[in-house]
Amino acid sequence: GNSVTQMEGPVTLSEEAFLTINCTYTATGYPSLFWYVQYPGEGLQLLLKATKADDKGSNKGFEATYRKETTSFHLEKGSVQVSDSAVYFCAPSFMNRDDKIIFGKGTRLHILP
Amino acid sequence: EAQVTQNPRYLITVTGKKLTVTCSQNMNHEYMSWYRQDPGLGLRQIYYSMNVEVTDKGDVPEGYKVSRKEKRNFPLILESPSPNQTSLYFCASSFSSSRDTQYFGPGTRLTVL
């Protein structure tokens, strides 16, 4: 069946460090791929998305590329800031009979000044 | 302002006392869903609705009911709450399907004693 595996946290980095959060999925078709971010005390909000192979989503300095060959959608940022501290969710959406979206378990990111 | 609202934001109740958490969106979205967020388990879908009078079970529907009588509203009903339903609940909506960007409410923290 369809599933998503996301890098477990917490991840702690110093400000200006390089960030990678891994996300891989298994699917029978070609899902749309999303990264959502949850800041403390808030609901989730879209960070970026990609809808087809080789698409690159980007926002706020974050990037992720839809890799069909490796069924991955890793999140990267070249230089993190304290304000990036949050929980990040990878979420592939599988357009099958059930029209469901599956969220990864989330990766908590702490950025130290 | 485009938004998803939930009420109440916080609720403490006792086992067996029926409760309803309301969800409303002002974006004319067709797709709405409910999630619960628990430590270590991430976000799990409870129910979703693709349009008025159309609802489907998500991954963890036991103990919950929903209705979609109007496009803008999607209440979550707990007929007989139990302590294992203590959780953080999120409502979300999107334009037409799970492949569209999901817009989340601020969350409802429920404690069942």
gemmi code that builds the backbone of each chain (N, CA, C; Angstrom):
import gemmi

chains = {
    "A": [
        ("GLY", (0.823, -1.200, 0.000), (0.000, 0.000, 0.000), (0.852, 1.243, 0.000)),
        ("ASN", (0.181, 2.384, -0.018), (0.890, 3.662, -0.006), (1.387, 4.003, 1.398)),
        ("SER", (2.578, 4.552, 1.495), (3.124, 4.905, 2.804), (4.197, 5.974, 2.647)),
        ("VAL", (4.583, 6.573, 3.767), (5.643, 7.583, 3.774), (6.543, 7.345, 4.979)),
        ("THR", (7.835, 7.507, 4.777), (8.807, 7.386, 5.853), (9.611, 8.679, 5.918)),
        ("GLN", (9.646, 9.241, 7.086), (10.300, 10.541, 7.264), (11.358, 10.410, 8.338)),
        ("MET", (12.444, 11.128, 8.163), (13.544, 11.129, 9.119), (13.028, 11.497, 10.503)),
        ("GLU", (13.452, 10.709, 11.494), (12.994, 10.988, 12.851), (13.800, 12.110, 13.469)),
        ("GLY", (13.162, 12.829, 14.367), (13.873, 13.872, 15.082), (14.037, 13.506, 16.537)),
        ("PRO", (14.333, 14.478, 17.365), (14.553, 15.865, 16.967), (15.912, 16.072, 16.303)),
        ("VAL", (15.968, 17.074, 15.472), (17.204, 17.483, 14.835), (17.611, 18.825, 15.428)),
        ("THR", (18.829, 18.912, 15.904), (19.344, 20.149, 16.493), (20.539, 20.627, 15.691)),
        ("LEU", (20.463, 21.867, 15.228), (21.531, 22.454, 14.421), (21.851, 23.850, 14.926)),
        ("SER", (23.032, 24.300, 14.588), (23.390, 25.688, 14.874), (22.922, 26.583, 13.741)),
        ("GLU", (22.693, 27.827, 14.052), (22.285, 28.784, 13.028), (23.298, 28.797, 11.896)),
        ("GLU", (22.789, 28.915, 10.665), (23.570, 28.949, 9.421), (24.047, 27.565, 8.986)),
        ("ALA", (23.696, 26.519, 9.683), (24.064, 25.170, 9.250), (23.197, 24.749, 8.067)),
        ("PHE", (23.658, 23.689, 7.363), (22.905, 23.111, 6.254), (21.942, 22.067, 6.809)),
        ("LEU", (20.720, 22.090, 6.260), (19.682, 21.175, 6.736), (19.235, 20.220, 5.642)),
        ("THR", (19.112, 18.941, 6.000), (18.431, 17.962, 5.155), (17.493, 17.161, 6.039)),
        ("ILE", (16.245, 17.041, 5.621), (15.291, 16.133, 6.259), (14.822, 15.171, 5.183)),
        ("ASN", (15.106, 13.886, 5.397), (14.791, 12.887, 4.381), (13.327, 12.460, 4.414)),
        ("CYS", (12.801, 12.211, 3.228), (11.434, 11.707, 3.089), (11.381, 10.769, 1.899)),
        ("THR", (10.916, 9.560, 2.115), (10.700, 8.616, 1.022), (9.278, 8.068, 1.125)),
        ("TYR", (8.762, 7.607, 0.001), (7.396, 7.109, -0.010), (7.318, 5.861, -0.871)),
        ("THR", (6.294, 5.086, -0.658), (5.964, 3.970, -1.547), (4.580, 4.247, -2.105)),
        ("ALA", (4.418, 4.016, -3.391), (3.155, 4.336, -4.031), (2.973, 3.489, -5.275)),
        ("THR", (1.722, 3.211, -5.580), (1.416, 2.492, -6.818), (1.308, 3.453, -7.991)),
        ("GLY", (1.086, 4.732, -7.722), (0.977, 5.724, -8.786), (1.971, 6.844, -8.582)),
        ("TYR", (1.591, 8.036, -8.994), (2.474, 9.199, -8.891), (1.788, 10.263, -8.047)),
        ("PRO", (2.144, 10.308, -6.783), (1.458, 11.263, -5.901), (1.927, 12.691, -6.120)),
        ("SER", (1.140, 13.634, -5.652), (1.631, 14.993, -5.434), (2.361, 14.973, -4.094)),
        ("LEU", (3.414, 15.772, -3.977), (4.252, 15.738, -2.778), (4.272, 17.102, -2.103)),
        ("PHE", (4.130, 17.090, -0.794), (4.043, 18.318, -0.019), (4.981, 18.259, 1.181)),
        ("TRP", (5.472, 19.413, 1.585), (6.060, 19.608, 2.903), (5.229, 20.670, 3.612)),
        ("TYR", (4.788, 20.320, 4.828), (4.071, 21.257, 5.680), (4.940, 21.566, 6.894)),
        ("VAL", (4.742, 22.757, 7.466), (5.489, 23.154, 8.654), (4.508, 23.575, 9.746)),
        ("GLN", (4.835, 23.197, 10.971), (4.002, 23.559, 12.119), (4.858, 24.322, 13.121)),
        ("TYR", (4.603, 25.610, 13.258), (5.295, 26.423, 14.246), (4.628, 26.223, 15.612)),
        ("PRO", (5.344, 26.456, 16.684), (4.800, 26.193, 18.023), (3.435, 26.825, 18.247)),
        ("GLY", (2.483, 26.008, 18.694), (1.155, 26.498, 19.036), (0.254, 26.799, 17.854)),
        ("GLU", (0.675, 26.409, 16.657), (-0.123, 26.725, 15.465), (-0.518, 25.464, 14.712)),
        ("GLY", (-1.423, 25.653, 13.740), (-1.747, 24.573, 12.823), (-0.682, 24.443, 11.751)),
        ("LEU", (-0.813, 23.418, 10.927), (0.147, 23.216, 9.844), (-0.111, 24.216, 8.725)),
        ("GLN", (0.949, 24.546, 8.012), (0.806, 25.386, 6.830), (1.731, 24.864, 5.750)),
        ("LEU", (1.331, 25.074, 4.514), (2.129, 24.588, 3.398), (3.473, 25.298, 3.360)),
        ("LEU", (4.540, 24.501, 3.192), (5.863, 25.066, 3.001), (6.214, 25.071, 1.512)),
        ("LEU", (6.072, 23.907, 0.867), (6.316, 23.818, -0.566), (5.688, 22.543, -1.102)),
        ("LYS", (5.603, 22.457, -2.434), (5.009, 21.274, -3.032), (5.577, 21.034, -4.423)),
        ("ALA", (5.382, 19.808, -4.920), (5.764, 19.442, -6.282), (4.750, 18.416, -6.783)),
        ("THR", (4.336, 18.559, -8.023), (3.251, 17.712, -8.507), (3.682, 16.683, -9.544)),
        ("LYS", (4.899, 16.799, -10.093), (5.339, 15.786, -11.046), (6.842, 15.601, -10.959)),
        ("ALA", (7.289, 14.510, -11.565), (8.696, 14.130, -11.487), (9.610, 15.266, -11.931)),
        ("ASP", (10.688, 15.446, -11.177), (11.741, 16.441, -11.417), (11.327, 17.869, -11.082)),
        ("ASP", (10.083, 18.069, -10.674), (9.666, 19.387, -10.194), (10.447, 19.730, -8.931)),
        ("LYS", (10.782, 20.986, -8.772), (11.398, 21.457, -7.540), (10.474, 22.455, -6.890)),
        ("GLY", (10.101, 22.179, -5.648), (9.346, 23.150, -4.871), (10.303, 23.977, -4.037)),
        ("SER", (9.976, 25.266, -3.838), (10.849, 26.111, -3.033), (10.042, 27.201, -2.347)),
        ("ASN", (10.515, 27.587, -1.160), (9.848, 28.639, -0.395), (10.701, 28.944, 0.834)),
        ("LYS", (10.845, 30.210, 1.170), (11.563, 30.651, 2.374), (12.976, 30.072, 2.454)),
        ("GLY", (13.611, 29.810, 1.325), (14.964, 29.258, 1.312), (15.000, 27.745, 1.365)),
        ("PHE", (13.861, 27.102, 1.556), (13.768, 25.648, 1.554), (13.528, 25.161, 0.122)),
        ("GLU", (14.068, 23.958, -0.172), (13.852, 23.343, -1.479), (13.636, 21.844, -1.315)),
        ("ALA", (12.890, 21.269, -2.264), (12.744, 19.811, -2.330), (12.454, 19.447, -3.771)),
        ("THR", (13.062, 18.355, -4.239), (12.896, 17.922, -5.631), (12.204, 16.581, -5.670)),
        ("TYR", (11.220, 16.467, -6.533), (10.433, 15.238, -6.731), (11.302, 14.243, -7.499)),
        ("ARG", (11.781, 13.218, -6.808), (12.651, 12.208, -7.421), (11.866, 10.923, -7.612)),
        ("LYS", (11.386, 10.699, -8.833), (10.568, 9.509, -9.095), (11.401, 8.235, -8.989)),
        ("GLU", (12.668, 8.286, -9.423), (13.504, 7.079, -9.443), (13.761, 6.533, -8.043)),
        ("THR", (13.930, 7.455, -7.095), (14.215, 7.035, -5.725), (13.001, 7.224, -4.808)),
        ("THR", (11.865, 7.581, -5.368), (10.622, 7.894, -4.614), (10.952, 8.698, -3.360)),
        ("SER", (11.600, 9.839, -3.564), (12.014, 10.655, -2.436), (11.648, 12.112, -2.665)),
        ("PHE", (11.600, 12.860, -1.561), (11.271, 14.288, -1.628), (11.955, 14.948, -0.426)),
        ("HIS", (13.277, 14.925, -0.413), (14.054, 15.409, 0.721), (14.007, 16.926, 0.810)),
        ("LEU", (13.854, 17.426, 2.022), (13.794, 18.868, 2.266), (15.190, 19.385, 2.607)),
        ("GLU", (15.590, 20.497, 1.984), (16.924, 21.062, 2.220), (16.849, 22.571, 2.393)),
        ("LYS", (17.793, 23.079, 3.186), (17.978, 24.521, 3.291), (19.457, 24.778, 3.537)),
        ("GLY", (19.986, 25.732, 2.831), (21.426, 25.964, 2.879), (21.912, 26.616, 4.160)),
        ("SER", (21.090, 27.430, 4.794), (21.528, 28.168, 5.973), (20.311, 28.422, 6.859)),
        ("VAL", (20.171, 27.609, 7.902), (18.971, 27.705, 8.737), (19.069, 28.864, 9.725)),
        ("GLN", (17.896, 29.327, 10.137), (17.789, 30.411, 11.111), (17.029, 29.930, 12.330)),
        ("VAL", (17.171, 30.653, 13.424), (16.454, 30.282, 14.653), (14.955, 30.222, 14.390)),
        ("SER", (14.461, 31.099, 13.537), (13.027, 31.149, 13.240), (12.536, 29.930, 12.458)),
        ("ASP", (13.443, 29.089, 11.989), (13.045, 27.854, 11.300), (12.709, 26.727, 12.276)),
        ("SER", (12.912, 26.956, 13.543), (12.577, 25.938, 14.545), (11.086, 25.637, 14.493)),
        ("ALA", (10.754, 24.384, 14.229), (9.361, 23.992, 14.000), (9.341, 22.482, 13.795)),
        ("VAL", (8.143, 21.969, 13.518), (8.002, 20.559, 13.137), (7.648, 20.511, 11.655)),
        ("TYR", (8.336, 19.646, 10.913), (8.171, 19.549, 9.470), (7.557, 18.199, 9.104)),
        ("PHE", (6.541, 18.242, 8.241), (5.827, 17.034, 7.844), (5.925, 16.843, 6.335)),
        ("CYS", (6.345, 15.649, 5.937), (6.289, 15.258, 4.541), (4.916, 14.622, 4.301)),
        ("ALA", (4.289, 14.929, 3.175), (2.914, 14.455, 2.965), (2.660, 14.182, 1.491)),
        ("PRO", (2.792, 12.930, 1.076), (2.379, 12.596, -0.278), (0.860, 12.422, -0.350)),
        ("SER", (0.304, 12.849, -1.462), (-1.128, 12.684, -1.665), (-1.347, 11.708, -2.803)),
        ("PHE", (-2.062, 10.629, -2.505), (-2.254, 9.560, -3.471), (-3.651, 9.664, -4.053)),
        ("MET", (-3.754, 10.003, -5.305), (-5.068, 10.173, -5.926), (-5.550, 8.823, -6.417)),
        ("ASN", (-6.068, 8.050, -5.480), (-6.664, 6.786, -5.881), (-8.128, 6.820, -5.490)),
        ("ARG", (-8.733, 5.690, -5.378), (-10.159, 5.639, -5.054), (-10.463, 6.379, -3.754)),
        ("ASP", (-9.511, 6.358, -2.815), (-9.790, 6.921, -1.500), (-9.481, 8.413, -1.398)),
        ("ASP", (-8.735, 8.970, -2.315), (-8.395, 10.399, -2.291), (-7.883, 10.839, -0.920)),
        ("LYS", (-6.835, 10.202, -0.454), (-6.308, 10.489, 0.870), (-4.913, 11.071, 0.792)),
        ("ILE", (-4.572, 11.778, 1.819), (-3.210, 12.293, 1.982), (-2.639, 11.638, 3.233)),
        ("ILE", (-1.393, 11.233, 3.163), (-0.750, 10.570, 4.294), (0.371, 11.466, 4.792)),
        ("PHE", (0.372, 11.751, 6.078), (1.416, 12.576, 6.659), (2.495, 11.706, 7.296)),
        ("GLY", (3.735, 12.109, 7.102), (4.816, 11.508, 7.863), (4.664, 11.856, 9.325)),
        ("LYS", (5.480, 11.242, 10.180), (5.328, 11.445, 11.615), (5.862, 12.789, 12.100)),
        ("GLY", (6.515, 13.497, 11.232), (7.005, 14.826, 11.603), (8.428, 14.784, 12.121)),
        ("THR", (9.188, 15.820, 11.811), (10.563, 15.971, 12.298), (10.660, 17.307, 13.013)),
        ("ARG", (10.967, 17.226, 14.308), (11.109, 18.462, 15.090), (12.510, 19.019, 14.888)),
        ("LEU", (12.588, 20.279, 14.535), (13.863, 20.943, 14.255), (14.102, 22.045, 15.285)),
        ("HIS", (15.271, 21.981, 15.936), (15.697, 23.029, 16.868), (16.918, 23.715, 16.286)),
        ("ILE", (16.864, 25.027, 16.175), (18.021, 25.780, 15.699), (18.561, 26.618, 16.855)),
        ("LEU", (19.833, 26.408, 17.150), (20.472, 27.119, 18.247), (21.164, 28.382, 17.738)),
        ("PRO", (21.033, 29.488, 18.470), (21.677, 30.739, 18.014), (23.188, 30.702, 18.171)),
    ],
    "B": [
        ("GLU", (-10.575, 37.661, 5.347), (-9.372, 36.840, 5.372), (-9.761, 35.371, 5.206)),
        ("ALA", (-9.070, 34.681, 4.290), (-9.321, 33.261, 4.068), (-8.833, 32.478, 5.276)),
        ("GLN", (-9.708, 31.658, 5.829), (-9.276, 30.923, 7.013), (-10.176, 29.727, 7.304)),
        ("VAL", (-9.629, 28.843, 8.148), (-10.355, 27.733, 8.722), (-10.434, 27.981, 10.229)),
        ("THR", (-11.629, 27.964, 10.758), (-11.796, 28.217, 12.187), (-12.312, 26.965, 12.880)),
        ("GLN", (-11.866, 26.773, 14.093), (-12.291, 25.655, 14.918), (-12.720, 26.176, 16.280)),
        ("ASN", (-13.742, 25.545, 16.826), (-14.162, 25.864, 18.185), (-14.678, 24.627, 18.889)),
        ("PRO", (-14.340, 24.484, 20.199), (-13.475, 25.390, 20.950), (-11.997, 25.130, 20.662)),
        ("ARG", (-11.128, 25.961, 21.154), (-9.696, 25.740, 21.007), (-9.166, 24.795, 22.087)),
        ("TYR", (-9.787, 24.844, 23.240), (-9.401, 23.967, 24.342), (-10.664, 23.420, 24.982)),
        ("LEU", (-10.623, 22.148, 25.351), (-11.788, 21.537, 25.971), (-11.334, 20.433, 26.906)),
        ("ILE", (-11.827, 20.487, 28.139), (-11.638, 19.406, 29.106), (-13.018, 18.861, 29.411)),
        ("THR", (-13.179, 17.552, 29.258), (-14.471, 16.943, 29.491), (-14.289, 15.609, 30.228)),
        ("VAL", (-15.408, 14.937, 30.468), (-15.344, 13.655, 31.178), (-15.816, 12.536, 30.266)),
        ("THR", (-15.413, 11.344, 30.576), (-15.774, 10.163, 29.793), (-17.284, 10.067, 29.610)),
        ("GLY", (-17.703, 9.855, 28.360), (-19.108, 9.615, 28.065), (-19.955, 10.833, 27.776)),
        ("LYS", (-19.433, 12.009, 27.961), (-20.237, 13.218, 27.738), (-20.064, 13.695, 26.288)),
        ("LYS", (-21.121, 13.576, 25.524), (-21.081, 13.900, 24.096), (-20.566, 15.319, 23.848)),
        ("LEU", (-19.747, 15.461, 22.818), (-19.253, 16.791, 22.478), (-19.115, 16.934, 20.967)),
        ("THR", (-19.117, 18.180, 20.535), (-18.945, 18.512, 19.122), (-17.876, 19.578, 18.985)),
        ("VAL", (-16.963, 19.352, 18.069), (-15.968, 20.360, 17.714), (-16.347, 20.896, 16.331)),
        ("THR", (-16.541, 22.192, 16.259), (-16.980, 22.767, 14.986), (-15.791, 23.159, 14.126)),
        ("CYS", (-16.008, 23.123, 12.817), (-15.005, 23.540, 11.836), (-15.728, 24.282, 10.728)),
        ("SER", (-15.203, 25.429, 10.368), (-15.811, 26.217, 9.307), (-14.729, 26.841, 8.444)),
        ("GLN", (-14.974, 26.867, 7.112), (-14.023, 27.508, 6.194), (-14.777, 28.489, 5.301)),
        ("ASN", (-14.099, 29.573, 4.938), (-14.748, 30.619, 4.142), (-14.142, 30.729, 2.740)),
        ("MET", (-13.576, 29.624, 2.241), (-12.894, 29.644, 0.946), (-13.664, 28.878, -0.129)),
        ("ASN", (-14.880, 28.444, 0.187), (-15.700, 27.689, -0.752), (-15.027, 26.371, -1.187)),
        ("HIS", (-14.265, 25.786, -0.264), (-13.564, 24.552, -0.568), (-14.507, 23.364, -0.546)),
        ("GLU", (-14.229, 22.396, -1.429), (-15.051, 21.191, -1.476), (-14.542, 20.120, -0.510)),
        ("TYR", (-13.213, 20.010, -0.372), (-12.611, 18.928, 0.392), (-12.321, 19.405, 1.809)),
        ("MET", (-12.805, 18.634, 2.803), (-12.520, 18.950, 4.197), (-12.166, 17.669, 4.927)),
        ("SER", (-11.369, 17.802, 5.982), (-10.944, 16.609, 6.699), (-10.619, 16.936, 8.147)),
        ("TRP", (-10.606, 15.888, 8.965), (-10.228, 15.986, 10.362), (-9.027, 15.082, 10.625)),
        ("TYR", (-8.098, 15.590, 11.450), (-6.912, 14.845, 11.841), (-6.763, 14.923, 13.360)),
        ("ARG", (-6.082, 13.921, 13.893), (-5.616, 14.011, 15.259), (-4.103, 13.894, 15.274)),
        ("GLN", (-3.494, 14.644, 16.172), (-2.040, 14.649, 16.261), (-1.627, 14.164, 17.648)),
        ("ASP", (-0.849, 13.108, 17.675), (-0.392, 12.517, 18.922), (1.116, 12.357, 18.887)),
        ("PRO", (1.787, 12.537, 20.033), (3.257, 12.408, 20.077), (3.714, 11.055, 19.559)),
        ("GLY", (4.687, 11.088, 18.674), (5.241, 9.848, 18.132), (4.425, 9.213, 17.022)),
        ("LEU", (3.212, 9.700, 16.816), (2.343, 9.118, 15.787), (2.080, 10.083, 14.646)),
        ("GLY", (2.460, 11.316, 14.815), (2.254, 12.293, 13.759), (0.792, 12.648, 13.595)),
        ("LEU", (0.411, 12.907, 12.366), (-0.950, 13.328, 12.029), (-1.681, 12.162, 11.382)),
        ("ARG", (-2.832, 11.824, 11.907), (-3.616, 10.724, 11.341), (-5.009, 11.220, 10.972)),
        ("GLN", (-5.469, 10.811, 9.815), (-6.753, 11.292, 9.310), (-7.893, 10.512, 9.949)),
        ("ILE", (-8.911, 11.235, 10.406), (-10.064, 10.608, 11.057), (-11.193, 10.390, 10.051)),
        ("TYR", (-11.623, 11.460, 9.426), (-12.657, 11.435, 8.387), (-12.326, 12.508, 7.367)),
        ("TYR", (-12.864, 12.326, 6.170), (-12.764, 13.374, 5.179), (-14.058, 13.453, 4.378)),
        ("SER", (-14.226, 14.572, 3.678), (-15.436, 14.797, 2.898), (-15.051, 15.465, 1.593)),
        ("MET", (-15.509, 14.900, 0.497), (-15.188, 15.459, -0.816), (-16.235, 16.457, -1.293)),
        ("ASN", (-17.378, 16.489, -0.610), (-18.387, 17.483, -0.936), (-19.564, 17.333, 0.020)),
        ("VAL", (-20.550, 18.185, -0.135), (-21.725, 18.138, 0.732), (-22.364, 16.754, 0.670)),
        ("GLU", (-22.677, 16.231, 1.849), (-23.329, 14.925, 1.996), (-22.454, 13.739, 1.583)),
        ("VAL", (-21.156, 13.975, 1.356), (-20.233, 12.887, 1.004), (-19.123, 12.837, 2.043)),
        ("THR", (-19.109, 11.775, 2.848), (-18.050, 11.630, 3.852), (-17.468, 10.224, 3.768)),
        ("ASP", (-16.201, 10.099, 4.149), (-15.519, 8.805, 4.118), (-14.597, 8.669, 5.313)),
        ("LYS", (-14.384, 7.422, 5.719), (-13.507, 7.159, 6.844), (-12.050, 7.360, 6.454)),
        ("GLY", (-11.298, 7.908, 7.408), (-9.856, 7.972, 7.244), (-9.217, 6.761, 7.894)),
        ("ASP", (-8.073, 6.969, 8.509), (-7.338, 5.848, 9.087), (-7.776, 5.484, 10.508)),
        ("VAL", (-8.338, 6.444, 11.239), (-8.708, 6.191, 12.636), (-10.108, 6.725, 12.935)),
        ("PRO", (-11.161, 6.184, 12.301), (-12.503, 6.755, 12.459), (-13.268, 6.277, 13.699)),
        ("GLU", (-12.761, 5.232, 14.374), (-13.534, 4.628, 15.471), (-13.754, 5.643, 16.583)),
        ("GLY", (-15.017, 5.770, 17.016), (-15.361, 6.662, 18.110), (-15.716, 8.067, 17.673)),
        ("TYR", (-15.698, 8.315, 16.373), (-15.985, 9.652, 15.850), (-17.111, 9.596, 14.812)),
        ("LYS", (-17.821, 10.710, 14.699), (-18.789, 10.893, 13.626), (-18.583, 12.261, 13.025)),
        ("VAL", (-19.006, 12.407, 11.770), (-18.949, 13.715, 11.106), (-20.214, 13.898, 10.292)),
        ("SER", (-20.453, 15.121, 9.888), (-21.536, 15.396, 8.950), (-21.107, 16.546, 8.051)),
        ("ARG", (-21.687, 16.597, 6.866), (-21.371, 17.695, 5.922), (-22.690, 18.121, 5.268)),
        ("LYS", (-23.444, 18.889, 6.002), (-24.746, 19.362, 5.518), (-24.605, 20.637, 4.693)),
        ("GLU", (-23.562, 21.396, 4.998), (-23.281, 22.622, 4.247), (-21.829, 22.565, 3.801)),
        ("LYS", (-21.525, 23.267, 2.733), (-20.171, 23.216, 2.191), (-19.150, 23.767, 3.180)),
        ("ARG", (-19.493, 24.793, 3.908), (-18.505, 25.484, 4.741), (-18.247, 24.794, 6.089)),
        ("ASN", (-19.148, 23.949, 6.548), (-19.031, 23.397, 7.904), (-18.800, 21.891, 7.902)),
        ("PHE", (-17.974, 21.435, 8.831), (-17.650, 20.008, 8.919), (-17.406, 19.670, 10.385)),
        ("PRO", (-18.466, 19.528, 11.178), (-18.281, 19.263, 12.604), (-17.821, 17.844, 12.904)),
        ("LEU", (-17.038, 17.724, 13.959), (-16.570, 16.428, 14.455), (-17.313, 16.124, 15.747)),
        ("ILE", (-17.934, 14.953, 15.797), (-18.779, 14.588, 16.934), (-18.176, 13.392, 17.646)),
        ("LEU", (-18.047, 13.522, 18.962), (-17.648, 12.397, 19.799), (-18.858, 12.045, 20.657)),
        ("GLU", (-19.521, 10.944, 20.311), (-20.772, 10.582, 20.986), (-20.519, 10.177, 22.442)),
        ("SER", (-19.451, 9.446, 22.681), (-19.136, 8.979, 24.025), (-17.614, 9.002, 24.198)),
        ("PRO", (-17.068, 10.167, 24.476), (-15.606, 10.303, 24.507), (-14.962, 9.394, 25.555)),
        ("SER", (-13.761, 8.935, 25.224), (-12.983, 8.128, 26.165), (-11.600, 8.741, 26.302)),
        ("PRO", (-10.870, 8.405, 27.355), (-9.549, 9.014, 27.576), (-8.583, 8.832, 26.403)),
        ("ASN", (-8.715, 7.739, 25.627), (-7.791, 7.556, 24.502), (-8.083, 8.498, 23.333)),
        ("GLN", (-9.109, 9.323, 23.478), (-9.378, 10.355, 22.472), (-8.796, 11.707, 22.895)),
        ("THR", (-8.093, 11.720, 24.011), (-7.343, 12.919, 24.381), (-6.275, 13.155, 23.328)),
        ("SER", (-6.308, 14.329, 22.707), (-5.419, 14.579, 21.574), (-5.545, 16.022, 21.124)),
        ("LEU", (-4.745, 16.371, 20.137), (-4.831, 17.661, 19.457), (-5.473, 17.417, 18.102)),
        ("TYR", (-6.577, 18.096, 17.846), (-7.354, 17.866, 16.637), (-7.246, 19.045, 15.685)),
        ("PHE", (-7.089, 18.718, 14.399), (-7.018, 19.744, 13.359), (-8.053, 19.472, 12.280)),
        ("CYS", (-8.708, 20.524, 11.880), (-9.563, 20.508, 10.706), (-8.785, 21.123, 9.550)),
        ("ALA", (-9.030, 20.648, 8.348), (-8.347, 21.199, 7.176), (-9.305, 21.227, 5.998)),
        ("SER", (-9.037, 22.127, 5.064), (-9.845, 22.166, 3.842), (-8.940, 22.419, 2.639)),
        ("SER", (-9.417, 22.025, 1.456), (-8.697, 22.309, 0.220), (-9.696, 22.463, -0.907)),
        ("PHE", (-9.215, 22.952, -2.038), (-10.100, 23.329, -3.145), (-11.004, 22.180, -3.581)),
        ("SER", (-10.390, 21.023, -3.942), (-11.269, 19.958, -4.423), (-10.815, 18.559, -4.049)),
        ("SER", (-9.542, 18.377, -3.652), (-9.105, 17.021, -3.364), (-7.888, 17.039, -2.468)),
        ("SER", (-7.411, 15.843, -2.128), (-6.219, 15.743, -1.290), (-4.966, 16.196, -2.019)),
        ("ARG", (-5.028, 16.326, -3.346), (-3.853, 16.747, -4.105), (-3.682, 18.269, -4.133)),
        ("ASP", (-4.640, 18.962, -3.560), (-4.530, 20.425, -3.468), (-3.948, 20.812, -2.113)),
        ("THR", (-3.436, 22.002, -2.020), (-2.897, 22.494, -0.760), (-3.966, 22.446, 0.330)),
        ("GLN", (-3.591, 21.865, 1.464), (-4.491, 21.797, 2.612), (-4.308, 23.045, 3.484)),
        ("TYR", (-5.434, 23.640, 3.893), (-5.412, 24.792, 4.801), (-5.926, 24.318, 6.156)),
        ("PHE", (-5.115, 24.515, 7.171), (-5.426, 23.971, 8.487), (-5.993, 25.017, 9.437)),
        ("GLY", (-6.883, 24.557, 10.313), (-7.327, 25.373, 11.415), (-6.266, 25.431, 12.500)),
        ("PRO", (-6.518, 26.198, 13.556), (-5.510, 26.388, 14.608), (-5.405, 25.234, 15.584)),
        ("GLY", (-6.353, 24.307, 15.536), (-6.286, 23.153, 16.426), (-7.211, 23.269, 17.627)),
        ("THR", (-7.643, 22.104, 18.098), (-8.449, 21.990, 19.324), (-7.777, 20.971, 20.225)),
        ("ARG", (-7.386, 21.428, 21.402), (-6.755, 20.500, 22.353), (-7.837, 19.937, 23.250)),
        ("LEU", (-8.074, 18.633, 23.147), (-9.128, 17.953, 23.901), (-8.515, 17.047, 24.958)),
        ("THR", (-9.022, 17.177, 26.161), (-8.645, 16.280, 27.265), (-9.906, 15.608, 27.772)),
        ("VAL", (-9.883, 14.259, 27.785), (-11.008, 13.486, 28.289), (-10.568, 12.798, 29.578)),
        ("LEU", (-11.225, 13.139, 30.670), (-10.838, 12.586, 31.979), (-11.616, 11.326, 32.314)),
    ],
}
model = gemmi.Model(1)
for chain_id, residues in chains.items():
    chain = gemmi.Chain(chain_id)
    for i, (resn, *xyz) in enumerate(residues, 1):
        res = gemmi.Residue()
        res.name, res.seqid = resn, gemmi.SeqId(i, " ")
        for name, pos in zip(("N", "CA", "C"), xyz):
            atom = gemmi.Atom()
            atom.name, atom.element = name, gemmi.Element(name[0])
            atom.pos, atom.b_iso = gemmi.Position(*pos), 0.0
            res.add_atom(atom)
        chain.add_residue(res)
    model.add_chain(chain)
structure = gemmi.Structure()
structure.add_model(model)
structure.setup_entities()
